Amino acid sequence: MSYSFYLCDPIWVSFRNIVFIGILLLAVVAGCAGRHEPAETGTAHNDVALADAGVVSGGVERPPLPKEHAAPSTPRRVASAATEPAAFAAREKAIRQDADVIKAECQRAAAGDWEKWQENTLPYRASLLAKIEALRRPGAPAAPWLEALAARDDFPLFEVTPRDGVKYLYAPRSLDEFRRGRSVLAAHRWLRDRGIDLIFVPVPKMTEVYVEHFLDPCPADGIIAPHVRHAWLELLGDGVEVVDAWPILRKQRNSGNAYLYNPADSHWAPAGMQPVAREIAERIARYKFGAAARSAVPIVTSALAPYDVYGPEHGGGPMLQNGWTALNSEQKERAKAALTKTWLNVTMPDGKIPPDDPGSPVILIGNSYTLNFREILIKELNLLIRTNANGAQTTESFGDFLRDPKLLEDCRVMVWVTSGENLPQFKPLPPPIATAAYGD
């Protein structure tokens, strides 16, 4: 596996300090200039806290492009159109179907009116933010790692670090840069020109999946953030294949005995990873190499073993969860009952962790949501893959691909896994790739 870490040599530290000082100066200038954010009309939820969070201001329309860029033209056909026409047709069909599903959601909720749907769901977002603000002790500074949003009933899952973790839900403006920057679209087009198909996999946070346990009242369809649904529709409309994990997990949330998320951690659990990995594997089976792999003799085995949130190499066990200290004693007891203590650990026949295959046609990139998911995906694909993932990274892998083009040699499909929490934190792509978003 390939993981990217910041270097700590003196030259890098000096450069980092210079950049940091420059950012601070820019922030001071921007703060002095101030910025007025117009509030939505026709609602009573127009207080300072909501406006600051972006709950009120910001709709579902795509933020405007920077003036120096023209609007993107019609996407070119992906490489599989020539090499594997059946795979190309299946991919195009999946994109259309996924777009139709999201359009139908808006139709049912607001007769197809996105702005109306956004306004109608404002009270739910306001309620979520109010619950998060109530976690802060009077006079005390915000301490995200010491906060845990409890469910309204005896539900045993807790959303840790909710202030940042679910900001993408309660603050529509938090996604402006993600949507305006079009990093995913740029990556898709850049990869397409190299014969690689992108599958983008945004994984929702537990509050979005189990929303009825955190909000009362709650919309019947469970959607409190139409702007998120619209963001995926934008990508689909631009020809990006998106495996929308939200409806997959919503369907699974009450099935079986296992919870889809860790009870006191910011990551998902194997029960949530499994159906998403299966969906990805089924899509990759449209390619000849994918179909051949799934029909071959299994290359890995799986056996019941102790579960570790941070991967089989970590050894911390199920109790090592990053939000445990945010829970009180009663909450800890509730959470213990919901722990995923064992899982089907995926190994090679010799018992070792599946290694990376630098010649694999599939590469997995993303953040810490790839932990454990990687092994489950390998089992579903019946194919070894290559990996370029690390912590809270967003677009950093593409810098690696520019520096070392061999990392993508013979690659046919890239699976990019991220989480809702990371959407407001997406970093710009390197310029040679970013420009791909603004025309063909």
C-alpha positions as CSV (number, residue, x, y, z in Angstrom):
1,M,0.0,0.0,0.0
2,S,1.1,3.6,-0.7
3,Y,0.4,6.2,2.0
4,S,1.5,9.9,1.7
5,F,2.9,11.6,4.8
6,Y,4.2,15.2,5.3
7,L,8.0,15.3,5.3
8,C,9.7,16.7,8.4
9,D,13.0,17.9,7.0
10,P,14.2,21.4,7.8
11,I,13.7,22.7,4.2
12,W,10.1,21.5,4.2
13,V,9.4,22.9,7.7
14,S,10.8,26.4,6.7
15,F,8.7,26.4,3.5
16,R,5.6,25.3,5.4
17,N,6.1,28.1,8.0
18,I,6.4,30.7,5.2
19,V,3.2,29.5,3.6
20,F,1.4,29.4,6.9
21,I,2.3,33.0,7.7
22,G,1.1,34.0,4.2
23,I,-2.2,32.3,4.8
24,L,-2.6,34.1,8.1
25,L,-2.0,37.5,6.5
26,L,-4.5,36.7,3.8
27,A,-7.1,35.7,6.4
28,V,-6.6,38.9,8.3
29,V,-7.1,41.0,5.2
30,A,-10.2,39.0,4.2
31,G,-11.6,39.3,7.7
32,C,-11.2,43.1,7.7
33,A,-12.9,43.4,4.4
34,G,-15.9,41.5,5.6
35,R,-18.5,39.7,3.6
36,H,-22.3,40.0,3.5
37,E,-24.2,36.7,3.0
38,P,-27.8,37.3,2.0
39,A,-30.3,35.2,3.9
40,E,-33.0,33.1,2.3
41,T,-36.3,34.8,2.2
42,G,-39.6,33.4,3.4
43,T,-38.4,31.9,6.6
44,A,-38.2,32.8,10.2
45,H,-34.9,30.9,10.7
46,N,-32.7,34.0,10.1
47,D,-30.6,34.3,13.2
48,V,-26.8,35.0,13.3
49,A,-25.8,31.4,14.1
50,L,-27.6,30.0,11.1
51,A,-26.3,32.6,8.8
52,D,-22.7,32.1,10.0
53,A,-23.0,28.4,9.5
54,G,-24.4,28.8,6.0
55,V,-27.7,27.1,7.0
56,V,-29.8,30.0,5.8
57,S,-27.7,31.4,2.9
58,G,-26.8,29.3,-0.1
59,G,-29.1,27.3,-2.2
60,V,-28.8,24.3,-4.5
61,E,-27.7,26.1,-7.7
62,R,-24.1,25.4,-8.6
63,P,-21.9,28.2,-7.4
64,P,-20.6,30.3,-10.3
65,L,-17.3,29.5,-12.1
66,P,-14.3,31.7,-11.6
67,K,-14.5,34.4,-14.3
68,E,-11.3,33.3,-16.0
69,H,-12.8,29.9,-16.9
70,A,-15.4,29.0,-19.5
71,A,-18.2,26.6,-18.9
72,P,-17.3,23.0,-19.6
73,S,-18.3,21.6,-23.0
74,T,-19.9,18.3,-23.6
75,P,-17.8,15.5,-22.1
76,R,-15.9,13.3,-24.5
77,R,-16.6,9.6,-24.6
78,V,-14.5,7.5,-22.2
79,A,-11.9,5.1,-23.5
80,S,-14.0,2.1,-22.9
81,A,-16.4,3.3,-25.7
82,A,-13.8,2.0,-28.2
83,T,-12.1,-0.8,-26.3
84,E,-15.2,-2.3,-24.5
85,P,-18.4,-0.9,-26.0
86,A,-20.6,-3.1,-23.7
87,A,-18.8,-1.8,-20.6
88,F,-19.2,1.8,-21.9
89,A,-22.9,1.3,-22.5
90,A,-23.4,-0.2,-19.0
91,R,-21.5,2.7,-17.4
92,E,-23.6,5.2,-19.2
93,K,-26.8,3.4,-18.3
94,A,-25.8,3.4,-14.6
95,I,-25.1,7.1,-14.6
96,R,-28.5,7.8,-16.2
97,Q,-30.3,5.6,-13.8
98,D,-28.6,7.1,-10.7
99,A,-29.4,10.6,-12.0
100,D,-33.1,9.6,-12.5
101,V,-33.2,8.4,-8.9
102,I,-32.1,11.7,-7.5
103,K,-34.4,13.6,-9.8
104,A,-37.3,11.5,-8.6
105,E,-36.5,12.3,-5.0
106,C,-36.9,16.0,-5.8
107,Q,-40.1,15.3,-7.7
108,R,-41.7,13.5,-4.8
109,A,-40.5,16.0,-2.2
110,A,-41.2,19.3,-4.0
111,A,-42.7,18.6,-7.5
112,G,-39.2,19.0,-9.0
113,D,-38.5,22.4,-7.5
114,W,-35.0,22.2,-6.0
115,E,-35.2,25.7,-4.3
116,K,-38.5,24.8,-2.7
117,W,-37.1,21.5,-1.4
118,Q,-34.1,23.3,0.0
119,E,-36.3,25.9,1.8
120,N,-38.8,23.2,3.1
121,T,-35.9,21.3,4.7
122,L,-34.4,24.3,6.3
123,P,-36.0,23.7,9.7
124,Y,-34.4,20.3,9.9
125,R,-31.0,21.6,9.3
126,A,-31.6,24.4,11.8
127,S,-32.7,21.8,14.4
128,L,-29.5,19.7,13.7
129,L,-27.3,22.8,14.2
130,A,-29.1,23.7,17.4
131,K,-28.5,20.3,18.8
132,I,-24.8,20.6,18.0
133,E,-24.5,24.1,19.4
134,A,-26.1,22.8,22.7
135,L,-23.1,20.5,23.1
136,R,-20.8,23.5,23.7
137,R,-20.4,24.4,27.4
138,P,-21.2,28.1,28.1
139,G,-18.1,30.2,28.0
140,A,-16.0,27.3,26.8
141,P,-14.3,27.2,23.3
142,A,-15.5,24.7,20.8
143,A,-13.7,21.3,21.4
144,P,-14.8,19.1,18.5
145,W,-13.1,16.0,19.8
146,L,-14.9,16.3,23.1
147,E,-18.3,16.5,21.5
148,A,-20.7,13.6,20.7
149,L,-24.2,14.1,19.3
150,A,-26.5,11.6,21.1
151,A,-29.7,10.2,19.4
152,R,-33.1,11.4,20.6
153,D,-34.0,7.9,21.9
154,D,-31.9,5.0,23.3
155,F,-30.2,4.5,19.9
156,P,-26.6,3.4,20.7
157,L,-24.7,5.3,18.0
158,F,-23.1,8.7,18.6
159,E,-22.0,11.2,16.0
160,V,-18.6,12.3,17.3
161,T,-17.1,15.6,16.2
162,P,-20.5,16.6,14.7
163,R,-19.6,20.3,14.4
164,D,-17.2,19.5,11.6
165,G,-18.4,16.0,10.8
166,V,-21.9,16.9,9.6
167,K,-21.3,20.5,8.5
168,Y,-21.9,19.4,4.9
169,L,-25.5,18.6,6.0
170,Y,-26.5,21.7,8.1
171,A,-24.4,24.3,6.2
172,P,-25.1,24.3,2.4
173,R,-22.5,27.0,1.8
174,S,-19.8,24.6,3.1
175,L,-20.0,22.7,-0.2
176,D,-19.6,25.8,-2.4
177,E,-15.9,25.3,-2.9
178,F,-16.3,21.6,-3.6
179,R,-18.9,22.3,-6.2
180,R,-17.2,25.4,-7.7
181,G,-13.8,23.8,-7.8
182,R,-15.0,20.8,-9.6
183,S,-12.1,18.6,-8.5
184,V,-14.0,15.4,-9.1
185,L,-15.0,16.4,-12.6
186,A,-11.5,17.5,-13.4
187,A,-10.1,14.2,-12.1
188,H,-12.7,12.2,-14.1
189,R,-11.7,14.0,-17.4
190,W,-8.0,13.8,-16.8
191,L,-8.3,10.1,-16.0
192,R,-10.6,9.5,-19.0
193,D,-8.0,10.9,-21.3
194,R,-5.6,8.2,-20.0
195,G,-8.0,5.4,-20.5
196,I,-9.1,5.2,-16.9
197,D,-12.7,5.3,-15.7
198,L,-13.4,7.0,-12.3
199,I,-15.9,5.7,-9.8
200,F,-16.5,8.3,-7.1
201,V,-17.9,7.0,-3.8
202,P,-19.0,9.6,-1.3
203,V,-19.9,7.9,2.0
204,P,-22.5,9.7,4.2
205,K,-22.0,10.2,7.9
206,M,-24.2,8.2,10.4
207,T,-26.5,11.2,11.0
208,E,-27.5,11.3,7.4
209,V,-28.2,7.5,7.3
210,Y,-29.9,7.2,10.7
211,V,-31.4,10.7,10.6
212,E,-34.7,9.7,12.2
213,H,-32.9,8.8,15.4
214,F,-31.2,12.2,15.6
215,L,-34.1,14.5,14.6
216,D,-37.7,14.6,15.5
217,P,-39.6,15.6,13.5
218,C,-37.8,14.1,10.5
219,P,-38.8,14.2,6.8
220,A,-40.4,11.0,5.6
221,D,-37.7,10.4,2.9
222,G,-34.9,11.1,5.4
223,I,-33.4,13.9,3.3
224,I,-32.6,17.1,5.2
225,A,-29.9,18.3,2.8
226,P,-31.1,18.5,-0.8
227,H,-27.9,20.5,-1.7
228,V,-26.0,17.2,-1.2
229,R,-28.3,15.3,-3.5
230,H,-28.0,18.1,-6.0
231,A,-24.2,18.0,-5.9
232,W,-24.2,14.3,-6.9
233,L,-26.7,15.1,-9.6
234,E,-24.4,17.7,-11.0
235,L,-21.5,15.2,-11.2
236,L,-23.7,12.6,-12.8
237,G,-24.9,15.2,-15.3
238,D,-21.2,15.9,-16.2
239,G,-20.6,12.2,-16.9
240,V,-19.0,11.3,-13.6
241,E,-20.0,7.8,-12.3
242,V,-21.1,8.2,-8.6
243,V,-21.8,5.3,-6.4
244,D,-24.3,7.0,-4.2
245,A,-23.8,5.2,-0.8
246,W,-26.7,7.0,0.9
247,P,-29.6,5.1,-0.6
248,I,-27.6,1.8,-0.3
249,L,-27.0,2.4,3.4
250,R,-30.5,3.7,4.1
251,K,-31.9,0.4,2.8
252,Q,-29.6,-1.6,5.0
253,R,-29.9,0.5,8.2
254,N,-32.5,-1.7,9.8
255,S,-31.5,-5.1,8.4
256,G,-29.5,-7.6,10.3
257,N,-28.1,-7.3,13.8
258,A,-25.0,-5.2,13.0
259,Y,-24.9,-1.4,12.9
260,L,-23.5,0.3,9.8
261,Y,-21.2,2.6,11.8
262,N,-19.0,2.4,14.8
263,P,-20.9,3.7,17.9
264,A,-18.2,6.1,19.1
265,D,-16.0,6.7,16.1
266,S,-16.1,8.9,13.0
267,H,-15.8,5.9,10.7
268,W,-18.2,3.3,9.2
269,A,-18.3,-0.4,10.2
270,P,-18.0,-3.5,8.1
271,A,-21.8,-3.9,7.9
272,G,-21.9,-0.6,6.0
273,M,-18.8,-1.3,3.9
274,Q,-20.1,-4.6,2.6
275,P,-23.1,-3.5,0.5
276,V,-21.1,-0.6,-1.0
277,A,-18.2,-2.8,-1.9
278,R,-20.6,-5.2,-3.5
279,E,-22.1,-2.5,-5.6
280,I,-18.7,-1.3,-6.8
281,A,-17.7,-4.9,-7.6
282,E,-20.8,-5.4,-9.6
283,R,-20.1,-2.3,-11.6
284,I,-16.5,-3.3,-12.3
285,A,-17.8,-6.7,-13.5
286,R,-19.0,-5.0,-16.6
287,Y,-15.3,-4.9,-17.8
288,K,-13.8,-8.1,-19.2
289,F,-11.1,-8.2,-16.5
290,G,-13.8,-7.7,-13.8
291,A,-16.0,-10.5,-15.1
292,A,-13.1,-12.9,-15.4
293,A,-11.9,-12.1,-11.9
294,R,-15.4,-12.7,-10.3
295,S,-15.8,-16.0,-12.1
296,A,-12.3,-17.3,-11.1
297,V,-11.3,-19.4,-8.1
298,P,-11.3,-17.2,-5.0
299,I,-7.9,-15.6,-4.3
300,V,-8.6,-14.8,-0.7
301,T,-10.2,-16.4,2.3
302,S,-12.2,-14.9,5.2
303,A,-12.7,-16.1,8.7
304,L,-14.3,-14.7,11.9
305,A,-11.7,-12.6,13.7
306,P,-11.6,-9.7,16.2
307,Y,-12.4,-6.4,14.6
308,D,-10.2,-3.3,14.6
309,V,-11.6,0.0,13.5
310,Y,-8.2,1.2,12.1
311,G,-7.3,-1.9,10.2
312,P,-6.0,-5.4,10.8
313,E,-2.4,-4.2,11.1
314,H,-3.3,-1.7,13.9
315,G,-4.1,-4.1,16.8
316,G,-6.1,-1.6,18.8
317,G,-9.3,-3.7,19.0
318,P,-13.0,-2.5,18.8
319,M,-12.8,-0.3,21.9
320,L,-10.2,2.0,20.4
321,Q,-12.6,4.6,18.9
322,N,-11.8,8.2,18.4
323,G,-14.8,9.6,20.2
324,W,-14.9,7.4,23.3
325,T,-13.7,10.1,25.6
326,A,-16.6,12.3,24.5
327,L,-19.2,9.9,26.0
328,N,-20.4,9.9,29.6
329,S,-20.6,6.6,31.5
330,E,-24.2,5.9,30.6
331,Q,-23.5,6.6,26.9
332,K,-20.4,4.3,27.0
333,E,-22.5,1.4,28.2
334,R,-25.0,2.0,25.4
335,A,-22.2,2.2,22.8
336,K,-20.6,-1.0,24.1
337,A,-23.7,-3.0,23.2
338,A,-23.4,-1.7,19.6
339,L,-19.7,-2.4,19.1
340,T,-18.7,-4.5,16.1
341,K,-16.5,-7.0,17.9
342,T,-15.8,-9.5,15.2
343,W,-15.8,-9.5,11.4
344,L,-14.9,-11.7,8.5
345,N,-11.3,-10.9,8.2
346,V,-10.0,-11.1,4.6
347,T,-6.6,-12.7,4.1
348,M,-4.6,-14.5,1.6
349,P,-4.6,-18.3,1.8
350,D,-1.4,-18.1,3.9
351,G,-3.1,-15.8,6.4
352,K,-1.4,-12.6,5.4
353,I,-3.1,-9.3,4.6
354,P,-3.7,-9.1,0.8
355,P,-0.8,-7.2,-0.7
356,D,-1.0,-4.4,-3.2
357,D,-0.6,-5.4,-6.9
358,P,1.2,-2.6,-8.7
359,G,-0.1,-4.0,-12.0
360,S,-3.7,-4.3,-11.0
361,P,-6.3,-2.7,-13.3
362,V,-8.0,-1.2,-10.2
363,I,-6.7,1.4,-7.9
364,L,-8.3,2.6,-4.7
365,I,-7.7,6.1,-3.4
366,G,-9.3,8.1,-0.6
367,N,-9.2,8.8,3.1
368,S,-9.4,6.7,6.2
369,Y,-12.8,5.3,5.0
370,T,-10.6,3.0,2.9
371,L,-9.4,1.2,6.1
372,N,-10.9,-2.3,6.2
373,F,-13.0,-1.4,3.2
374,R,-10.0,-2.2,1.0
375,E,-9.9,-5.8,2.1
376,I,-13.7,-6.2,1.7
377,L,-13.5,-4.7,-1.8
378,I,-10.7,-7.1,-2.8
379,K,-12.9,-10.1,-1.7
380,E,-15.9,-8.8,-3.6
381,L,-13.8,-8.2,-6.7
382,N,-11.8,-11.4,-6.3
383,L,-8.9,-9.3,-7.5
384,L,-5.9,-7.7,-5.8
385,I,-5.8,-3.9,-6.2
386,R,-3.3,-1.1,-5.7
387,T,-3.9,1.5,-3.1
388,N,-3.0,5.2,-2.6
389,A,-4.8,6.4,0.5
390,N,-4.2,8.2,3.8
391,G,-5.9,9.8,6.7
392,A,-8.0,12.8,5.8
393,Q,-6.7,13.3,2.3
394,T,-8.9,14.6,-0.5
395,T,-7.0,15.2,-3.7
396,E,-3.4,14.5,-2.7
397,S,-3.1,11.3,-4.6
398,F,-3.2,13.1,-7.9
399,G,0.0,14.9,-7.0
400,D,1.5,11.5,-6.6
401,F,0.2,10.5,-10.0
402,L,1.7,13.6,-11.6
403,R,5.1,13.0,-10.0
404,D,5.1,9.3,-10.8
405,P,3.0,8.4,-13.9
406,K,4.0,4.8,-13.5
407,L,1.5,4.6,-10.5
408,L,-1.3,4.5,-13.1
409,E,0.2,2.3,-15.7
410,D,-2.2,-0.3,-17.0
411,C,-4.9,1.0,-14.6
412,R,-8.5,0.8,-16.0
413,V,-10.7,1.9,-13.0
414,M,-10.0,4.2,-10.1
415,V,-12.3,3.9,-7.1
416,W,-12.2,7.2,-5.1
417,V,-13.7,6.8,-1.6
418,T,-14.4,9.9,0.6
419,S,-16.7,10.9,3.4
420,G,-19.3,13.6,3.9
421,E,-17.0,15.2,6.5
422,N,-14.3,15.7,4.0
423,L,-16.4,17.4,1.3
424,P,-16.0,21.0,2.7
425,Q,-12.2,20.3,3.1
426,F,-11.5,19.3,-0.5
427,K,-8.2,20.7,-1.6
428,P,-7.5,22.1,-5.1
429,L,-6.1,19.7,-7.7
430,P,-2.6,20.4,-9.2
431,P,-3.1,22.9,-12.0
432,P,-2.3,20.4,-14.9
433,I,-5.3,18.4,-13.7
434,A,-7.6,21.1,-12.4
435,T,-7.8,22.8,-15.8
436,A,-9.5,19.7,-17.2
437,A,-12.7,20.7,-15.5
438,Y,-13.2,23.8,-17.7
439,G,-13.5,22.4,-21.2
440,D,-12.3,19.6,-23.4
